[in-house]
Amino acid sequence: MKNTRKNNKIQVSVIITMRNASTTLLYALKSITKQKYPIREIIIVDNLSKDNSRELALKFARKSKIPIQLLRQKEDRGISASFNRGGNIAKSPLIVFMASDVTLPTGKELEKLTDPFRSDTSIVATYSQNTLPSFVWNKYNFWQKFYSSRQVDSTRPGFVLKFDCVRKDVFLKIKGLDEKNFGDDAVGGEDADISLRLKKEGKVIHSNALSYHLHYMSNDYNLSHIMRSKKIYARDYGRVIRKYIYLSPLGVSVFLIKPLLSILPFIPKFHTIGLILLIAYSLLITKRMFLNFSTLINLRIILVPFLNIVFLYYEDFWIIQAFFSKKK
């Protein structure tokens, strides 16, 4: 069914989840409040931040022309619970999910994100293109450059809860994000899960909106941050595989690439090709590190290929652990 009222702008509620987001939160808030589009409210859900994120949010809210509500979780139940809490009380027909480490490059991104809803009522959700610009990456220290080098200037469209929009009635119908399988420390599998469930309700459309993923804007980033992030994402991949291995085997195949790459060298008939692929992976997965002068002349560059292999098996361990672990 087509909607001929294309110029009718539908009010939105923006849900921002955060945890220790003091280095990026203001970038997110400034960019969303500068949007040339009617925003009814901004709901910030804080998941037990230990930095001054809440103070920054409250100070910004006092000066904002758009009503900003700050909610504080009483216990760590993960990003799914935070988005659900905000989404359930949102007052607008459209809900925009936004991460606290994302900023919008222009004042028209929200209009671009919601535009498809005004022309086709069968659409249930839209998503933006997300990228890490090189000018942001260049501000990182060595280890953060290492962790995020594969993402630089790579535009990745997808419903990944960075800057996405969903109809509230559909969000409530599917009961929001899956807190049972993707709760607690889940930060990666919940987006793939809700995307698959939304597609069963209607069209999930790629919009022309663009968002910048800032990640973490502090110079204290180190190997422990990388280990924590890789563990979290790997466990969530394991949860996605476990939930959809029979329901959507093709859909979860992408999560099996790294495990397959890591076991090929140990299979007799594939030993040589597996070893070649593993070496190629160790060099190419972070190739930007070798193409950037500041990282190339850093002595730690010698460790990069070896760390890529170590982290590959580290991730596989946590994927397997999550796949065989039942959540209580």
C-alpha positions as CSV (number, residue, x, y, z in Angstrom):
1,M,0.0,0.0,0.0
2,K,1.5,3.3,-1.1
3,N,1.3,6.5,1.0
4,T,0.8,9.6,-1.2
5,R,1.5,12.0,1.7
6,K,5.2,12.0,1.1
7,N,5.9,15.3,2.7
8,N,4.2,14.4,5.9
9,K,7.0,14.2,8.5
10,I,6.3,11.6,11.1
11,Q,7.5,12.5,14.6
12,V,10.2,10.3,16.1
13,S,11.5,9.3,19.5
14,V,15.2,8.8,19.7
15,I,16.6,6.1,22.0
16,I,20.3,6.4,22.9
17,T,21.9,3.7,25.0
18,M,25.2,4.3,26.8
19,R,27.8,2.8,29.1
20,N,30.9,4.8,29.9
21,A,30.4,7.0,26.9
22,S,31.9,10.2,28.1
23,T,34.3,10.4,25.1
24,T,31.6,10.3,22.5
25,L,28.2,11.1,24.0
26,L,28.3,14.9,23.3
27,Y,29.1,14.2,19.6
28,A,26.0,12.0,19.4
29,L,23.7,14.5,21.2
30,K,24.9,17.5,19.3
31,S,24.4,15.8,16.0
32,I,20.9,14.5,16.7
33,T,19.6,17.8,18.2
34,K,20.9,19.6,15.0
35,Q,18.7,17.5,12.8
36,K,16.2,19.4,10.7
37,Y,13.4,17.0,11.5
38,P,10.7,16.9,14.2
39,I,12.0,15.0,17.2
40,R,9.4,14.5,20.0
41,E,11.8,13.3,22.6
42,I,15.3,11.8,23.3
43,I,15.5,9.0,25.8
44,I,18.9,8.2,27.1
45,V,19.3,4.8,28.9
46,D,22.4,4.5,30.9
47,N,23.7,1.0,31.7
48,L,25.6,1.6,35.0
49,S,28.2,4.0,33.6
50,K,31.2,4.5,35.9
51,D,32.5,7.7,34.2
52,N,30.8,11.1,34.0
53,S,28.4,10.2,31.2
54,R,25.3,10.9,33.2
55,E,26.6,14.3,34.3
56,L,27.3,15.2,30.7
57,A,23.8,14.0,29.6
58,L,22.0,16.0,32.3
59,K,24.0,19.1,31.6
60,F,23.2,18.9,27.9
61,A,19.5,18.1,28.6
62,R,19.2,21.4,30.6
63,K,20.1,23.4,27.5
64,S,18.3,21.3,24.9
65,K,15.2,22.5,23.2
66,I,14.2,18.9,22.6
67,P,13.0,17.1,25.8
68,I,15.6,14.7,27.0
69,Q,14.9,12.0,29.6
70,L,17.7,10.1,31.3
71,L,16.9,6.6,32.6
72,R,19.4,4.6,34.7
73,Q,19.4,0.8,34.7
74,K,19.5,-0.7,38.2
75,E,21.5,-3.7,37.1
76,D,23.6,-4.7,34.1
77,R,21.2,-6.4,31.7
78,G,23.0,-5.4,28.5
79,I,22.2,-3.3,25.5
80,S,19.0,-5.2,24.5
81,A,17.4,-4.4,27.8
82,S,18.4,-0.7,27.5
83,F,16.9,-0.3,24.0
84,N,13.8,-2.2,25.1
85,R,13.2,0.0,28.1
86,G,13.5,3.2,26.0
87,G,11.5,1.7,23.1
88,N,8.6,0.6,25.3
89,I,8.0,4.1,26.7
90,A,8.6,6.0,23.5
91,K,5.6,8.2,22.6
92,S,6.2,8.5,18.8
93,P,5.0,6.1,16.0
94,L,8.6,5.8,14.9
95,I,11.5,4.9,17.1
96,V,15.1,5.7,16.2
97,F,17.8,3.6,17.8
98,M,21.1,5.4,18.1
99,A,24.4,4.4,19.7
100,S,26.2,6.8,22.0
101,D,29.4,6.4,20.0
102,V,27.8,7.6,16.7
103,T,27.6,11.1,15.2
104,L,25.7,12.3,12.2
105,P,27.6,14.2,9.5
106,T,24.8,16.5,8.4
107,G,21.5,17.9,9.6
108,K,19.5,15.9,7.1
109,E,20.4,12.3,8.1
110,L,17.3,11.8,10.2
111,E,15.0,12.9,7.4
112,K,16.9,10.5,5.0
113,L,16.4,7.7,7.6
114,T,12.7,8.2,7.9
115,D,11.9,9.2,4.3
116,P,11.0,5.6,3.1
117,F,8.2,5.4,5.7
118,R,6.4,8.3,4.0
119,S,6.2,6.6,0.6
120,D,5.5,3.0,1.5
121,T,3.4,1.8,4.6
122,S,4.6,-1.8,4.2
123,I,8.1,-0.7,5.5
124,V,8.6,-1.7,9.1
125,A,12.2,-0.5,9.6
126,T,15.0,1.4,7.9
127,Y,18.8,1.5,8.5
128,S,21.7,3.8,7.7
129,Q,25.1,3.4,6.1
130,N,27.7,3.3,8.9
131,T,31.3,4.1,8.5
132,L,34.5,5.0,10.4
133,P,36.0,8.0,8.5
134,S,39.8,8.1,8.1
135,F,39.9,11.5,9.8
136,V,38.5,9.9,13.0
137,W,40.7,6.8,12.7
138,N,43.8,9.0,12.4
139,K,43.1,10.4,15.9
140,Y,43.3,6.9,17.5
141,N,46.4,5.5,19.3
142,F,48.2,2.5,17.8
143,W,46.1,-0.3,19.4
144,Q,42.8,1.3,18.5
145,K,44.0,1.8,15.0
146,F,44.9,-1.9,14.9
147,Y,41.5,-3.0,16.2
148,S,39.4,-0.8,13.8
149,S,41.7,-0.7,10.7
150,R,39.5,-3.0,8.7
151,Q,36.5,-0.6,9.1
152,V,38.1,2.6,8.0
153,D,36.2,4.3,5.1
154,S,34.3,1.1,4.6
155,T,30.6,1.9,4.3
156,R,28.5,-0.8,5.9
157,P,24.8,-0.6,5.5
158,G,22.8,-2.8,7.9
159,F,20.4,-2.8,10.8
160,V,23.1,-2.7,13.5
161,L,21.5,-0.4,16.1
162,K,23.9,2.4,15.3
163,F,21.4,4.7,13.6
164,D,18.2,2.8,12.6
165,C,14.5,3.4,12.7
166,V,11.6,1.1,13.4
167,R,7.8,1.4,13.6
168,K,6.8,1.2,17.3
169,D,3.8,-1.0,16.7
170,V,6.0,-3.6,15.0
171,F,8.7,-3.2,17.7
172,L,6.0,-4.0,20.3
173,K,4.6,-6.8,18.3
174,I,7.9,-8.7,18.1
175,K,8.5,-7.9,21.8
176,G,11.6,-5.8,21.1
177,L,15.1,-7.2,21.3
178,D,15.7,-10.7,22.6
179,E,17.0,-10.2,26.1
180,K,17.0,-14.0,26.8
181,N,19.5,-14.9,24.2
182,F,21.2,-11.6,23.8
183,G,21.2,-10.0,27.2
184,D,23.8,-9.3,29.8
185,D,27.1,-8.5,28.0
186,A,25.6,-9.0,24.5
187,V,26.9,-6.3,22.1
188,G,26.7,-7.7,18.6
189,G,24.2,-10.6,18.1
190,E,21.1,-8.7,19.1
191,D,21.1,-6.6,16.0
192,A,21.3,-9.5,13.6
193,D,18.5,-11.2,15.6
194,I,16.0,-8.3,15.6
195,S,16.8,-7.7,11.9
196,L,15.8,-11.2,10.9
197,R,12.6,-11.0,13.0
198,L,11.6,-7.6,11.6
199,K,12.0,-8.9,8.0
200,K,9.2,-11.4,8.8
201,E,6.9,-8.5,9.6
202,G,7.5,-6.4,6.5
203,K,10.2,-4.5,4.5
204,V,13.5,-3.5,6.2
205,I,14.9,-0.9,3.9
206,H,18.4,0.6,3.3
207,S,18.0,4.4,3.5
208,N,20.3,7.1,2.3
209,A,21.2,8.2,5.8
210,L,24.9,8.2,6.9
211,S,26.3,7.8,10.4
212,Y,29.9,8.0,11.6
213,H,31.0,5.3,14.1
214,L,33.4,7.0,16.5
215,H,34.1,3.9,18.7
216,Y,36.2,5.2,21.7
217,M,37.9,8.6,21.7
218,S,40.6,8.3,24.3
219,N,44.3,7.6,24.2
220,D,44.2,5.0,26.9
221,Y,42.9,2.3,24.5
222,N,45.1,-0.9,24.9
223,L,45.2,-4.7,24.2
224,S,42.8,-5.4,27.1
225,H,40.1,-3.3,25.4
226,I,40.6,-5.4,22.3
227,M,40.4,-8.6,24.2
228,R,37.2,-7.6,25.9
229,S,35.6,-6.4,22.6
230,K,36.5,-9.5,20.7
231,K,35.3,-11.7,23.5
232,I,31.9,-10.0,23.6
233,Y,31.4,-10.0,19.9
234,A,32.6,-13.6,19.5
235,R,30.2,-14.8,22.2
236,D,27.3,-13.1,20.5
237,Y,28.2,-14.7,17.2
238,G,28.1,-18.0,19.0
239,R,24.6,-17.2,20.3
240,V,23.4,-16.2,16.8
241,I,24.7,-19.4,15.3
242,R,23.1,-21.5,18.1
243,K,19.7,-19.8,17.6
244,Y,19.6,-19.7,13.8
245,I,21.7,-22.7,12.7
246,Y,18.6,-24.7,11.8
247,L,16.2,-21.8,11.2
248,S,18.4,-19.8,8.8
249,P,21.6,-21.8,8.0
250,L,22.5,-19.5,5.1
251,G,22.0,-16.4,7.2
252,V,24.5,-17.6,9.9
253,S,27.1,-18.8,7.4
254,V,29.0,-15.5,7.6
255,F,29.7,-16.2,11.3
256,L,31.3,-19.5,10.4
257,I,34.0,-18.0,8.1
258,K,36.6,-17.4,10.9
259,P,36.1,-20.8,12.6
260,L,36.5,-22.5,9.2
261,L,39.7,-20.5,8.4
262,S,41.2,-21.5,11.8
263,I,40.6,-25.2,11.4
264,L,41.7,-25.7,7.7
265,P,45.4,-25.9,8.5
266,F,44.8,-28.9,10.7
267,I,42.8,-30.9,8.1
268,P,45.3,-33.1,6.2
269,K,43.9,-32.6,2.7
270,F,43.6,-28.8,3.3
271,H,46.8,-28.3,5.3
272,T,48.8,-26.3,2.7
273,I,45.9,-24.2,1.4
274,G,44.7,-23.6,4.9
275,L,48.1,-22.4,6.0
276,I,48.4,-20.1,3.1
277,L,44.9,-18.6,3.8
278,L,45.8,-18.2,7.4
279,I,49.0,-16.3,6.6
280,A,47.2,-14.2,4.0
281,Y,44.5,-13.4,6.6
282,S,47.1,-12.3,9.2
283,L,48.5,-9.8,6.7
284,L,45.4,-8.5,4.9
285,I,42.9,-8.2,7.7
286,T,44.7,-5.2,9.0
287,K,46.5,-4.1,5.8
288,R,45.8,-0.5,6.5
289,M,48.3,-0.6,9.4
290,F,51.0,-1.3,6.8
291,L,49.9,1.4,4.5
292,N,49.8,4.2,7.1
293,F,53.2,5.8,7.7
294,S,52.6,6.5,11.4
295,T,51.7,2.9,12.2
296,L,54.3,1.4,9.8
297,I,57.2,3.1,11.6
298,N,55.9,2.0,15.0
299,L,57.9,-1.0,16.2
300,R,54.7,-2.7,17.4
301,I,53.8,-3.2,13.8
302,I,55.9,-6.4,14.0
303,L,53.4,-7.9,16.3
304,V,50.3,-7.2,14.1
305,P,50.3,-10.4,11.9
306,F,50.9,-12.6,14.9
307,L,48.2,-10.9,17.0
308,N,45.8,-11.3,14.1
309,I,46.3,-15.1,14.3
310,V,46.2,-15.2,18.1
311,F,42.9,-13.2,18.2
312,L,41.4,-15.4,15.5
313,Y,41.7,-18.5,17.8
314,Y,40.8,-16.4,20.8
315,E,37.5,-15.4,19.1
316,D,36.9,-19.0,18.0
317,F,37.2,-20.2,21.6
318,W,34.5,-17.8,22.7
319,I,32.2,-18.6,19.8
320,I,32.4,-22.3,20.7
321,Q,31.9,-21.5,24.4
322,A,28.8,-19.4,23.7
323,F,27.4,-21.9,21.2
324,F,27.4,-24.8,23.8
325,S,26.5,-22.6,26.8
326,K,22.8,-22.3,27.6
327,K,21.8,-19.0,29.1
328,K,20.0,-19.3,32.4
